[in-house]
Amino acid sequence: MQSAFQIDRKDNVATALEELAPGPVRLLGEAASSETAAVEEIPAGHKLALTAIGPGELVIKYGVVIGQAVREIPRGGWVHLHCIRSLYDERSSHLDVHTGAPKDTKYE
């Protein structure tokens, strides 16, 4: 079974340990439950929502707030730059979702 890792019991996201396909996901680490489900493809190393996260709600990883949702994220959804903004880095909303490369920089 595909798997993800929940670092802290307070986290509302888990990290995909491999590329996740829609379907059951085994939770490892400090998880409150042993299983959840992905509702879309999630790249390895990216975050999986353990609960529905509404716009403006906080995203918690490592037991601390790492960002804020900018749109509705369903339980089991992909949590990344397209749906959250970092509360640590103002430029996070200007990074490419797949590569992390800045989109607001032009080289001449």
ABEGO torsion letter per residue (X at the ends): XBBBBBABAABABBBBABBBBBEBBBBBEABABABBBBABBBBBGBBBBABBBBBGBBBBBGGBBABBBABBBBBGBBBBAAABBBAABAAAAABBAAAGBBAABBBX
